[in-house]
């Protein structure tokens, strides 16, 4: 009986240490993406107007890509991804309501993978299927 208690205690301690060192909830959004960002006039395809988009990314991974001309969200939901430096992949889970991706991302699904690239402290890029939206703070 005593051996079982020792094993149970060791197992519980190992789980607690694992959670403490890795954090709860898995990967979060890279810290340098957090903030409010205004989209550039055109997407990287050179002709899709994106001047009316703005995105807000919170520390907990919630985001909202807003169509400021229409005054409503275009995409919103949660994102997560490991902070791999200046280039990486974000897993997006978009809300059912207001799911209206930019025209250049028309094939986007409610669960999608988006690339990110941190150009500098004031410029980021989010890309889907080779088309990038460029944002500045």
N, CA, C and O atoms as a GROMACS GRO file, in nm:
protein
  548
    1UNK      N    1   0.082  -0.119   0.000
    1UNK     CA    2   0.000   0.000   0.000
    1UNK      C    3   0.087   0.126   0.000
    1UNK      O    4   0.058   0.224  -0.069
    2UNK      N    5   0.192   0.121   0.078
    2UNK     CA    6   0.281   0.237   0.087
    2UNK      C    7   0.347   0.264  -0.048
    2UNK      O    8   0.360   0.380  -0.087
    3UNK      N    9   0.389   0.159  -0.122
    3UNK     CA   10   0.448   0.176  -0.254
    3UNK      C   11   0.352   0.245  -0.351
    3UNK      O   12   0.393   0.330  -0.430
    4UNK      N   13   0.224   0.209  -0.342
    4UNK     CA   14   0.124   0.271  -0.429
    4UNK      C   15   0.110   0.419  -0.400
    4UNK      O   16   0.094   0.499  -0.491
    5UNK      N   17   0.115   0.456  -0.271
    5UNK     CA   18   0.106   0.597  -0.234
    5UNK      C   19   0.228   0.675  -0.283
    5UNK      O   20   0.215   0.787  -0.332
    6UNK      N   21   0.345   0.616  -0.270
    6UNK     CA   22   0.468   0.681  -0.317
    6UNK      C   23   0.462   0.702  -0.468
    6UNK      O   24   0.496   0.809  -0.518
    7UNK      N   25   0.418   0.600  -0.541
    7UNK     CA   26   0.406   0.610  -0.687
    7UNK      C   27   0.303   0.714  -0.725
    7UNK      O   28   0.327   0.794  -0.815
    8UNK      N   29   0.189   0.716  -0.657
    8UNK     CA   30   0.085   0.815  -0.685
    8UNK      C   31   0.136   0.955  -0.657
    8UNK      O   32   0.112   1.046  -0.737
    9UNK      N   33   0.206   0.974  -0.545
    9UNK     CA   34   0.263   1.105  -0.512
    9UNK      C   35   0.365   1.148  -0.617
    9UNK      O   36   0.363   1.263  -0.661
   10UNK      N   37   0.453   1.059  -0.659
   10UNK     CA   38   0.554   1.091  -0.760
   10UNK      C   39   0.489   1.127  -0.893
   10UNK      O   40   0.531   1.221  -0.960
   11UNK      N   41   0.387   1.053  -0.931
   11UNK     CA   42   0.316   1.080  -1.056
   11UNK      C   43   0.248   1.217  -1.050
   11UNK      O   44   0.256   1.294  -1.146
   12UNK      N   45   0.182   1.247  -0.938
   12UNK     CA   46   0.115   1.376  -0.921
   12UNK      C   47   0.216   1.490  -0.925
   12UNK      O   48   0.192   1.593  -0.988
   13UNK      N   49   0.328   1.474  -0.858
   13UNK     CA   50   0.432   1.576  -0.857
   13UNK      C   51   0.488   1.598  -0.998
   13UNK      O   52   0.514   1.711  -1.037
   14UNK      N   53   0.505   1.490  -1.074
   14UNK     CA   54   0.556   1.502  -1.210
   14UNK      C   55   0.457   1.580  -1.298
   14UNK      O   56   0.499   1.663  -1.378
   15UNK      N   57   0.329   1.554  -1.284
   15UNK     CA   58   0.227   1.626  -1.362
   15UNK      C   59   0.227   1.773  -1.324
   15UNK      O   60   0.221   1.859  -1.412
   16UNK      N   61   0.234   1.804  -1.197
   16UNK     CA   62   0.236   1.943  -1.152
   16UNK      C   63   0.358   2.016  -1.208
   16UNK      O   64   0.346   2.129  -1.254
   17UNK      N   65   0.473   1.952  -1.204
   17UNK     CA   66   0.595   2.014  -1.257
   17UNK      C   67   0.584   2.034  -1.408
   17UNK      O   68   0.629   2.136  -1.461
   18UNK      N   69   0.527   1.937  -1.477
   18UNK     CA   70   0.511   1.950  -1.622
   18UNK      C   71   0.423   2.069  -1.657
   18UNK      O   72   0.456   2.145  -1.747
   19UNK      N   73   0.312   2.085  -1.586
   19UNK     CA   74   0.223   2.198  -1.610
   19UNK      C   75   0.292   2.329  -1.574
   19UNK      O   76   0.279   2.427  -1.646
   20UNK      N   77   0.365   2.331  -1.465
   20UNK     CA   78   0.433   2.454  -1.421
   20UNK      C   79   0.538   2.499  -1.521
   20UNK      O   80   0.552   2.619  -1.547
   21UNK      N   81   0.612   2.405  -1.578
   21UNK     CA   82   0.720   2.442  -1.670
   21UNK      C   83   0.671   2.468  -1.812
   21UNK      O   84   0.733   2.546  -1.884
   22UNK      N   85   0.564   2.405  -1.853
   22UNK     CA   86   0.516   2.425  -1.991
   22UNK      C   87   0.402   2.523  -1.998
   22UNK      O   88   0.372   2.572  -2.108
   23UNK      N   89   0.338   2.555  -1.888
   23UNK     CA   90   0.226   2.647  -1.889
   23UNK      C   91   0.097   2.576  -1.925
   23UNK      O   92   0.098   2.467  -1.983
   24UNK      N   93  -0.012   2.637  -1.890
   24UNK     CA   94  -0.143   2.578  -1.919
   24UNK      C   95  -0.193   2.630  -2.052
   24UNK      O   96  -0.159   2.741  -2.093
   25UNK      N   97  -0.272   2.551  -2.120
   25UNK     CA   98  -0.340   2.597  -2.239
   25UNK      C   99  -0.261   2.584  -2.367
   25UNK      O  100  -0.310   2.626  -2.472
   26UNK      N  101  -0.142   2.529  -2.365
   26UNK     CA  102  -0.067   2.508  -2.488
   26UNK      C  103  -0.010   2.638  -2.544
   26UNK      O  104  -0.004   2.739  -2.474
   27UNK      N  105   0.032   2.633  -2.670
   27UNK     CA  106   0.094   2.750  -2.730
   27UNK      C  107  -0.002   2.868  -2.736
   27UNK      O  108  -0.123   2.851  -2.756
   28UNK      N  109   0.052   2.986  -2.721
   28UNK     CA  110  -0.027   3.108  -2.730
   28UNK      C  111   0.021   3.187  -2.851
   28UNK      O  112   0.107   3.141  -2.926
   29UNK      N  113  -0.035   3.302  -2.867
   29UNK     CA  114   0.004   3.388  -2.979
   29UNK      C  115   0.144   3.447  -2.950
   29UNK      O  116   0.172   3.484  -2.836
   30UNK      N  117   0.229   3.454  -3.050
   30UNK     CA  118   0.360   3.518  -3.029
   30UNK      C  119   0.344   3.661  -2.978
   30UNK      O  120   0.264   3.739  -3.030
   31UNK      N  121   0.419   3.694  -2.876
   31UNK     CA  122   0.406   3.822  -2.806
   31UNK      C  123   0.418   3.943  -2.900
   31UNK      O  124   0.349   4.043  -2.881
   32UNK      N  125   0.504   3.934  -2.999
   32UNK     CA  126   0.526   4.049  -3.088
   32UNK      C  127   0.412   4.073  -3.186
   32UNK      O  128   0.413   4.173  -3.258
   33UNK      N  129   0.313   3.983  -3.190
   33UNK     CA  130   0.194   4.004  -3.274
   33UNK      C  131   0.083   4.077  -3.199
   33UNK      O  132  -0.010   4.127  -3.261
   34UNK      N  133   0.093   4.082  -3.067
   34UNK     CA  134  -0.011   4.142  -2.984
   34UNK      C  135  -0.018   4.293  -3.010
   34UNK      O  136   0.084   4.362  -3.015
   35UNK      N  137  -0.141   4.342  -3.027
   35UNK     CA  138  -0.161   4.485  -3.045
   35UNK      C  139  -0.268   4.515  -3.148
   35UNK      O  140  -0.340   4.426  -3.195
   36UNK      N  141  -0.277   4.643  -3.182
   36UNK     CA  142  -0.372   4.689  -3.283
   36UNK      C  143  -0.293   4.728  -3.408
   36UNK      O  144  -0.195   4.802  -3.400
   37UNK      N  145  -0.337   4.676  -3.522
   37UNK     CA  146  -0.264   4.690  -3.647
   37UNK      C  147  -0.357   4.738  -3.758
   37UNK      O  148  -0.471   4.692  -3.769
   38UNK      N  149  -0.309   4.829  -3.842
   38UNK     CA  150  -0.383   4.878  -3.957
   38UNK      C  151  -0.325   4.816  -4.083
   38UNK      O  152  -0.203   4.810  -4.100
   39UNK      N  153  -0.413   4.768  -4.172
   39UNK     CA  154  -0.368   4.701  -4.293
   39UNK      C  155  -0.323   4.802  -4.399
   39UNK      O  156  -0.376   4.912  -4.408
   40UNK      N  157  -0.226   4.762  -4.478
   40UNK     CA  158  -0.177   4.843  -4.590
   40UNK      C  159  -0.286   4.854  -4.698
   40UNK      O  160  -0.384   4.780  -4.695
   41UNK      N  161  -0.266   4.944  -4.792
   41UNK     CA  162  -0.365   4.969  -4.897
   41UNK      C  163  -0.394   4.846  -4.983
   41UNK      O  164  -0.508   4.823  -5.022
   42UNK      N  165  -0.290   4.769  -5.013
   42UNK     CA  166  -0.306   4.653  -5.101
   42UNK      C  167  -0.245   4.528  -5.040
   42UNK      O  168  -0.146   4.536  -4.968
   43UNK      N  169  -0.305   4.414  -5.071
   43UNK     CA  170  -0.246   4.285  -5.034
   43UNK      C  171  -0.125   4.261  -5.122
   43UNK      O  172  -0.100   4.337  -5.217
   44UNK      N  173  -0.050   4.158  -5.092
   44UNK     CA  174   0.073   4.129  -5.167
   44UNK      C  175   0.047   4.092  -5.313
   44UNK      O  176   0.141   4.092  -5.393
   45UNK      N  177  -0.079   4.061  -5.350
   45UNK     CA  178  -0.108   4.032  -5.490
   45UNK      C  179  -0.106   4.157  -5.577
   45UNK      O  180  -0.108   4.148  -5.700
   46UNK      N  181  -0.100   4.275  -5.512
   46UNK     CA  182  -0.086   4.401  -5.584
   46UNK      C  183  -0.215   4.465  -5.632
   46UNK      O  184  -0.212   4.575  -5.687
   47UNK      N  185  -0.329   4.400  -5.612
   47UNK     CA  186  -0.454   4.461  -5.658
   47UNK      C  187  -0.572   4.447  -5.563
   47UNK      O  188  -0.674   4.513  -5.584
   48UNK      N  189  -0.564   4.364  -5.461
   48UNK     CA  190  -0.676   4.352  -5.366
   48UNK      C  191  -0.668   4.465  -5.264
   48UNK      O  192  -0.571   4.476  -5.190
   49UNK      N  193  -0.773   4.549  -5.262
   49UNK     CA  194  -0.781   4.660  -5.167
   49UNK      C  195  -0.799   4.605  -5.026
   49UNK      O  196  -0.896   4.534  -4.999
   50UNK      N  197  -0.707   4.637  -4.938
   50UNK     CA  198  -0.714   4.593  -4.798
   50UNK      C  199  -0.704   4.711  -4.702
   50UNK      O  200  -0.686   4.692  -4.582
   51UNK      N  201  -0.715   4.832  -4.755
   51UNK     CA  202  -0.694   4.954  -4.676
   51UNK      C  203  -0.795   4.971  -4.563
   51UNK      O  204  -0.769   5.045  -4.468
   52UNK      N  205  -0.908   4.905  -4.571
   52UNK     CA  206  -1.015   4.921  -4.473
   52UNK      C  207  -1.010   4.818  -4.361
   52UNK      O  208  -1.098   4.816  -4.275
   53UNK      N  209  -0.908   4.731  -4.361
   53UNK     CA  210  -0.896   4.629  -4.257
   53UNK      C  211  -0.806   4.675  -4.144
   53UNK      O  212  -0.708   4.746  -4.165
   54UNK      N  213  -0.841   4.634  -4.024
   54UNK     CA  214  -0.757   4.652  -3.906
   54UNK      C  215  -0.772   4.525  -3.823
   54UNK      O  216  -0.879   4.464  -3.820
   55UNK      N  217  -0.666   4.487  -3.756
   55UNK     CA  218  -0.672   4.366  -3.672
   55UNK      C  219  -0.627   4.400  -3.532
   55UNK      O  220  -0.532   4.477  -3.511
   56UNK      N  221  -0.696   4.341  -3.435
   56UNK     CA  222  -0.657   4.350  -3.296
   56UNK      C  223  -0.627   4.208  -3.250
   56UNK      O  224  -0.708   4.117  -3.265
   57UNK      N  225  -0.508   4.190  -3.192
   57UNK     CA  226  -0.464   4.060  -3.142
   57UNK      C  227  -0.434   4.075  -2.994
   57UNK      O  228  -0.352   4.158  -2.954
   58UNK      N  229  -0.502   3.994  -2.912
   58UNK     CA  230  -0.485   3.999  -2.767
   58UNK      C  231  -0.384   3.894  -2.721
   58UNK      O  232  -0.356   3.798  -2.793
   59UNK      N  233  -0.330   3.913  -2.601
   59UNK     CA  234  -0.231   3.820  -2.545
   59UNK      C  235  -0.284   3.677  -2.534
   59UNK      O  236  -0.209   3.582  -2.550
   60UNK      N  237  -0.413   3.663  -2.507
   60UNK     CA  238  -0.471   3.530  -2.491
   60UNK      C  239  -0.502   3.462  -2.625
   60UNK      O  240  -0.552   3.350  -2.628
   61UNK      N  241  -0.472   3.530  -2.735
   61UNK     CA  242  -0.491   3.472  -2.867
   61UNK      C  243  -0.621   3.510  -2.935
   61UNK      O  244  -0.642   3.475  -3.051
   62UNK      N  245  -0.709   3.580  -2.866
   62UNK     CA  246  -0.830   3.625  -2.935
   62UNK      C  247  -0.792   3.734  -3.035
   62UNK      O  248  -0.703   3.815  -3.010
   63UNK      N  249  -0.862   3.734  -3.147
   63UNK     CA  250  -0.834   3.834  -3.249
   63UNK      C  251  -0.963   3.876  -3.317
   63UNK      O  252  -1.064   3.806  -3.311
   64UNK      N  253  -0.958   3.992  -3.381
   64UNK     CA  254  -1.069   4.041  -3.462
   64UNK      C  255  -1.011   4.119  -3.578
   64UNK      O  256  -0.946   4.223  -3.560
   65UNK      N  257  -1.035   4.068  -3.699
   65UNK     CA  258  -0.999   4.140  -3.821
   65UNK      C  259  -1.124   4.215  -3.862
   65UNK      O  260  -1.223   4.155  -3.905
   66UNK      N  261  -1.120   4.347  -3.850
   66UNK     CA  262  -1.238   4.429  -3.873
   66UNK      C  263  -1.237   4.496  -4.009
   66UNK      O  264  -1.134   4.544  -4.056
   67UNK      N  265  -1.353   4.497  -4.072
   67UNK     CA  266  -1.378   4.576  -4.192
   67UNK      C  267  -1.425   4.711  -4.141
   67UNK      O  268  -1.543   4.727  -4.109
   68UNK      N  269  -1.335   4.808  -4.134
   68UNK     CA  270  -1.368   4.937  -4.074
   68UNK      C  271  -1.465   5.017  -4.161
   68UNK      O  272  -1.537   5.102  -4.109
   69UNK      N  273  -1.468   4.993  -4.292
   69UNK     CA  274  -1.562   5.062  -4.380
   69UNK      C  275  -1.705   5.016  -4.350
   69UNK      O  276  -1.798   5.097  -4.350
   70UNK      N  277  -1.722   4.888  -4.326
   70UNK     CA  278  -1.855   4.834  -4.296
   70UNK      C  279  -1.887   4.842  -4.146
   70UNK      O  280  -2.003   4.829  -4.106
   71UNK      N  281  -1.785   4.863  -4.065
   71UNK     CA  282  -1.804   4.874  -3.922
   71UNK      C  283  -1.836   4.744  -3.852
   71UNK      O  284  -1.910   4.742  -3.754
   72UNK      N  285  -1.781   4.633  -3.904
   72UNK     CA  286  -1.807   4.504  -3.840
   72UNK      C  287  -1.688   4.411  -3.861
   72UNK      O  288  -1.605   4.433  -3.949
   73UNK      N  289  -1.682   4.306  -3.777
   73UNK     CA  290  -1.573   4.210  -3.793
   73UNK      C  291  -1.583   4.134  -3.925
   73UNK      O  292  -1.692   4.101  -3.972
   74UNK      N  293  -1.469   4.109  -3.984
   74UNK     CA  294  -1.461   4.026  -4.103
   74UNK      C  295  -1.427   3.883  -4.061
   74UNK      O  296  -1.482   3.787  -4.114
   75UNK      N  297  -1.336   3.871  -3.966
   75UNK     CA  298  -1.297   3.744  -3.905
   75UNK      C  299  -1.274   3.771  -3.757
   75UNK      O  300  -1.222   3.876  -3.720
   76UNK      N  301  -1.312   3.677  -3.674
   76UNK     CA  302  -1.278   3.687  -3.533
   76UNK      C  303  -1.271   3.545  -3.478
   76UNK      O  304  -1.326   3.451  -3.535
   77UNK      N  305  -1.203   3.533  -3.366
   77UNK     CA  306  -1.188   3.402  -3.305
   77UNK      C  307  -1.063   3.396  -3.221
   77UNK      O  308  -1.029   3.491  -3.150
   78UNK      N  309  -0.994   3.281  -3.229
   78UNK     CA  310  -0.871   3.263  -3.153
   78UNK      C  311  -0.759   3.216  -3.246
   78UNK      O  312  -0.783   3.152  -3.348
   79UNK      N  313  -0.640   3.250  -3.207
   79UNK     CA  314  -0.521   3.204  -3.279
   79UNK      C  315  -0.420   3.155  -3.178
   79UNK      O  316  -0.416   3.202  -3.064
   80UNK      N  317  -0.339   3.060  -3.220
   80UNK     CA  318  -0.231   3.014  -3.136
   80UNK      C  319  -0.116   2.970  -3.226
   80UNK      O  320  -0.136   2.931  -3.340
   81UNK      N  321   0.002   2.979  -3.171
   81UNK     CA  322   0.121   2.938  -3.243
   81UNK      C  323   0.243   2.958  -3.158
   81UNK      O  324   0.248   3.049  -3.075
   82UNK      N  325   0.340   2.874  -3.177
   82UNK     CA  326   0.464   2.888  -3.103
   82UNK      C  327   0.539   3.011  -3.151
   82UNK      O  328   0.537   3.044  -3.270
   83UNK      N  329   0.606   3.078  -3.058
   83UNK     CA  330   0.686   3.194  -3.093
   83UNK      C  331   0.821   3.143  -3.143
   83UNK      O  332   0.914   3.119  -3.065
   84UNK      N  333   0.830   3.129  -3.275
   84UNK     CA  334   0.952   3.073  -3.335
   84UNK      C  335   1.046   3.182  -3.385
   84UNK      O  336   1.141   3.153  -3.458
   85UNK      N  337   1.020   3.304  -3.347
   85UNK     CA  338   1.105   3.413  -3.394
   85UNK      C  339   1.026   3.503  -3.486
   85UNK      O  340   0.916   3.548  -3.452
   86UNK      N  341   1.082   3.530  -3.603
   86UNK     CA  342   1.018   3.626  -3.694
   86UNK      C  343   0.926   3.562  -3.796
   86UNK      O  344   0.855   3.633  -3.866
   87UNK      N  345   0.924   3.430  -3.806
   87UNK     CA  346   0.844   3.363  -3.907
   87UNK      C  347   0.783   3.238  -3.846
   87UNK      O  348   0.852   3.161  -3.778
   88UNK      N  349   0.654   3.216  -3.870
   88UNK     CA  350   0.590   3.099  -3.813
   88UNK      C  351   0.451   3.077  -3.868
   88UNK      O  352   0.410   3.141  -3.965
   89UNK      N  353   0.380   2.986  -3.804
   89UNK     CA  354   0.244   2.950  -3.847
   89UNK      C  355   0.150   2.967  -3.730
   89UNK      O  356   0.180   2.929  -3.617
   90UNK      N  357   0.034   3.026  -3.758
   90UNK     CA  358  -0.072   3.042  -3.660
   90UNK      C  359  -0.188   2.951  -3.696
   90UNK      O  360  -0.225   2.939  -3.813
   91UNK      N  361  -0.245   2.888  -3.597
   91UNK     CA  362  -0.366   2.809  -3.614
   91UNK      C  363  -0.484   2.899  -3.577
   91UNK      O  364  -0.495   2.942  -3.463
   92UNK      N  365  -0.570   2.928  -3.675
   92UNK     CA  366  -0.687   3.013  -3.650
   92UNK      C  367  -0.811   2.926  -3.633
   92UNK      O  368  -0.832   2.831  -3.708
   93UNK      N  369  -0.891   2.962  -3.535
   93UNK     CA  370  -1.024   2.904  -3.519
   93UNK      C  371  -1.119   3.023  -3.517
   93UNK      O  372  -1.126   3.097  -3.419
   94UNK      N  373  -1.191   3.040  -3.627
   94UNK     CA  374  -1.277   3.157  -3.643
   94UNK      C  375  -1.418   3.130  -3.591
   94UNK      O  376  -1.468   3.018  -3.598
   95UNK      N  377  -1.479   3.234  -3.540
   95UNK     CA  378  -1.617   3.226  -3.496
   95UNK      C  379  -1.710   3.208  -3.615
   95UNK      O  380  -1.678   3.250  -3.726
   96UNK      N  381  -1.823   3.147  -3.591
   96UNK     CA  382  -1.923   3.126  -3.696
   96UNK      C  383  -1.981   3.259  -3.744
   96UNK      O  384  -2.001   3.280  -3.864
   97UNK      N  385  -2.008   3.349  -3.648
   97UNK     CA  386  -2.066   3.478  -3.683
   97UNK      C  387  -1.964   3.564  -3.756
   97UNK      O  388  -1.845   3.561  -3.724
   98UNK      N  389  -2.011   3.638  -3.851
   98UNK     CA  390  -1.927   3.735  -3.923
   98UNK      C  391  -1.805   3.672  -3.990
   98UNK      O  392  -1.699   3.735  -3.997
   99UNK      N  393  -1.817   3.550  -4.038
   99UNK     CA  394  -1.705   3.487  -4.108
   99UNK      C  395  -1.708   3.534  -4.254
   99UNK      O  396  -1.782   3.481  -4.336
  100UNK      N  397  -1.626   3.634  -4.281
  100UNK     CA  398  -1.621   3.694  -4.414
  100UNK      C  399  -1.475   3.729  -4.446
  100UNK      O  400  -1.435   3.845  -4.434
  101UNK      N  401  -1.394   3.628  -4.485
  101UNK     CA  402  -1.252   3.653  -4.509
  101UNK      C  403  -1.230   3.755  -4.621
  101UNK      O  404  -1.317   3.775  -4.706
  102UNK      N  405  -1.114   3.819  -4.621
  102UNK     CA  406  -1.080   3.908  -4.733
  102UNK      C  407  -1.092   3.833  -4.866
  102UNK      O  408  -1.072   3.712  -4.872
  103UNK      N  409  -1.124   3.905  -4.972
  103UNK     CA  410  -1.144   3.846  -5.104
  103UNK      C  411  -1.023   3.761  -5.146
  103UNK      O  412  -1.040   3.654  -5.204
  104UNK      N  413  -0.905   3.809  -5.117
  104UNK     CA  414  -0.784   3.736  -5.157
  104UNK      C  415  -0.762   3.609  -5.074
  104UNK      O  416  -0.676   3.527  -5.107
  105UNK      N  417  -0.838   3.592  -4.967
  105UNK     CA  418  -0.833   3.472  -4.884
  105UNK      C  419  -0.966   3.397  -4.893
  105UNK      O  420  -1.005   3.330  -4.798
  106UNK      N  421  -1.035   3.408  -5.005
  106UNK     CA  422  -1.172   3.358  -5.020
  106UNK      C  423  -1.188   3.209  -4.986
  106UNK      O  424  -1.296   3.169  -4.942
  107UNK      N  425  -1.086   3.129  -5.005
  107UNK     CA  426  -1.097   2.985  -4.980
  107UNK      C  427  -1.070   2.948  -4.834
  107UNK      O  428  -1.070   2.830  -4.799
  108UNK      N  429  -1.048   3.048  -4.752
  108UNK     CA  430  -1.019   3.023  -4.610
  108UNK      C  431  -1.137   2.951  -4.544
  108UNK      O  432  -1.253   2.979  -4.572
  109UNK      N  433  -1.103   2.858  -4.457
  109UNK     CA  434  -1.202   2.784  -4.379
  109UNK      C  435  -1.205   2.840  -4.237
  109UNK      O  436  -1.116   2.916  -4.198
  110UNK      N  437  -1.305   2.802  -4.161
  110UNK     CA  438  -1.316   2.852  -4.024
  110UNK      C  439  -1.200   2.804  -3.936
  110UNK      O  440  -1.165   2.870  -3.838
  111UNK      N  441  -1.142   2.690  -3.970
  111UNK     CA  442  -1.017   2.645  -3.906
  111UNK      C  443  -0.912   2.645  -4.015
  111UNK      O  444  -0.919   2.566  -4.109
  112UNK      N  445  -0.815   2.734  -4.002
  112UNK     CA  446  -0.713   2.750  -4.104
  112UNK      C  447  -0.577   2.776  -4.043
  112UNK      O  448  -0.566   2.815  -3.927
  113UNK      N  449  -0.476   2.752  -4.122
  113UNK     CA  450  -0.338   2.784  -4.085
  113UNK      C  451  -0.295   2.907  -4.165
  113UNK      O  452  -0.310   2.911  -4.287
  114UNK      N  453  -0.241   3.005  -4.094
  114UNK     CA  454  -0.196   3.130  -4.154
  114UNK      C  455  -0.050   3.150  -4.118
  114UNK      O  456  -0.011   3.128  -4.003
  115UNK      N  457   0.028   3.190  -4.214
  115UNK     CA  458   0.169   3.222  -4.186
  115UNK      C  459   0.179   3.363  -4.129
  115UNK      O  460   0.098   3.451  -4.162
  116UNK      N  461   0.277   3.384  -4.044
  116UNK     CA  462   0.306   3.520  -4.000
  116UNK      C  463   0.454   3.548  -4.021
  116UNK      O  464   0.539   3.459  -4.017
  117UNK      N  465   0.482   3.675  -4.044
  117UNK     CA  466   0.620   3.720  -4.057
  117UNK      C  467   0.630   3.855  -3.988
  117UNK      O  468   0.555   3.947  -4.019
  118UNK      N  469   0.723   3.866  -3.894
  118UNK     CA  470   0.746   3.991  -3.824
  118UNK      C  471   0.858   4.064  -3.897
  118UNK      O  472   0.974   4.022  -3.895
  119UNK      N  473   0.822   4.172  -3.962
  119UNK     CA  474   0.919   4.249  -4.041
  119UNK      C  475   1.007   4.335  -3.950
  119UNK      O  476   1.129   4.338  -3.964
  120UNK      N  477   0.944   4.404  -3.856
  120UNK     CA  478   1.012   4.484  -3.754
  120UNK      C  479   0.910   4.509  -3.644
  120UNK      O  480   0.800   4.453  -3.648
  121UNK      N  481   0.942   4.592  -3.546
  121UNK     CA  482   0.851   4.611  -3.433
  121UNK      C  483   0.720   4.677  -3.470
  121UNK      O  484   0.624   4.672  -3.393
  122UNK      N  485   0.713   4.740  -3.588
  122UNK     CA  486   0.592   4.809  -3.630
  122UNK      C  487   0.526   4.751  -3.754
  122UNK      O  488   0.427   4.806  -3.802
  123UNK      N  489   0.576   4.641  -3.807
  123UNK     CA  490   0.520   4.583  -3.929
  123UNK      C  491   0.517   4.431  -3.919
  123UNK      O  492   0.617   4.367  -3.887
  124UNK      N  493   0.399   4.375  -3.947
  124UNK     CA  494   0.383   4.230  -3.953
  124UNK      C  495   0.310   4.195  -4.083
  124UNK      O  496   0.244   4.279  -4.144
  125UNK      N  497   0.324   4.070  -4.122
  125UNK     CA  498   0.253   4.018  -4.239
  125UNK      C  499   0.182   3.889  -4.199
  125UNK      O  500   0.238   3.806  -4.128
  126UNK      N  501   0.057   3.875  -4.246
  126UNK     CA  502  -0.017   3.752  -4.227
  126UNK      C  503  -0.049   3.698  -4.365
  126UNK      O  504  -0.103   3.770  -4.449
  127UNK      N  505  -0.017   3.572  -4.389
  127UNK     CA  506  -0.034   3.515  -4.522
  127UNK      C  507  -0.117   3.390  -4.524
  127UNK      O  508  -0.107   3.304  -4.437
  128UNK      N  509  -0.201   3.381  -4.627
  128UNK     CA  510  -0.282   3.262  -4.649
  128UNK      C  511  -0.273   3.226  -4.797
  128UNK      O  512  -0.302   3.309  -4.883
  129UNK      N  513  -0.232   3.105  -4.827
  129UNK     CA  514  -0.218   3.052  -4.963
  129UNK      C  515  -0.140   3.150  -5.052
  129UNK      O  516  -0.180   3.181  -5.164
  130UNK      N  517  -0.028   3.199  -4.998
  130UNK     CA  518   0.062   3.282  -5.077
  130UNK      C  519   0.026   3.428  -5.090
  130UNK      O  520   0.100   3.503  -5.152
  131UNK      N  521  -0.086   3.472  -5.033
  131UNK     CA  522  -0.125   3.614  -5.036
  131UNK      C  523  -0.110   3.670  -4.895
  131UNK      O  524  -0.168   3.619  -4.799
  132UNK      N  525  -0.032   3.776  -4.885
  132UNK     CA  526  -0.001   3.837  -4.757
  132UNK      C  527  -0.080   3.966  -4.738
  132UNK      O  528  -0.096   4.045  -4.831
  133UNK      N  529  -0.129   3.988  -4.614
  133UNK     CA  530  -0.182   4.117  -4.572
  133UNK      C  531  -0.074   4.180  -4.485
  133UNK      O  532  -0.020   4.115  -4.395
  134UNK      N  533  -0.041   4.305  -4.513
  134UNK     CA  534   0.066   4.374  -4.442
  134UNK      C  535   0.004   4.472  -4.345
  134UNK      O  536  -0.082   4.552  -4.382
  135UNK      N  537   0.046   4.467  -4.219
  135UNK     CA  538  -0.010   4.550  -4.113
  135UNK      C  539   0.099   4.633  -4.046
  135UNK      O  540   0.213   4.588  -4.032
  136UNK      N  541   0.062   4.756  -4.005
  136UNK     CA  542   0.152   4.842  -3.928
  136UNK      C  543   0.079   4.888  -3.802
  136UNK      O  544  -0.044   4.898  -3.800
  137UNK      N  545   0.157   4.914  -3.698
  137UNK     CA  546   0.100   4.964  -3.571
  137UNK      C  547   0.061   5.108  -3.587
  137UNK      O  548   0.010   5.169  -3.492
   0.00000   0.00000   0.00000
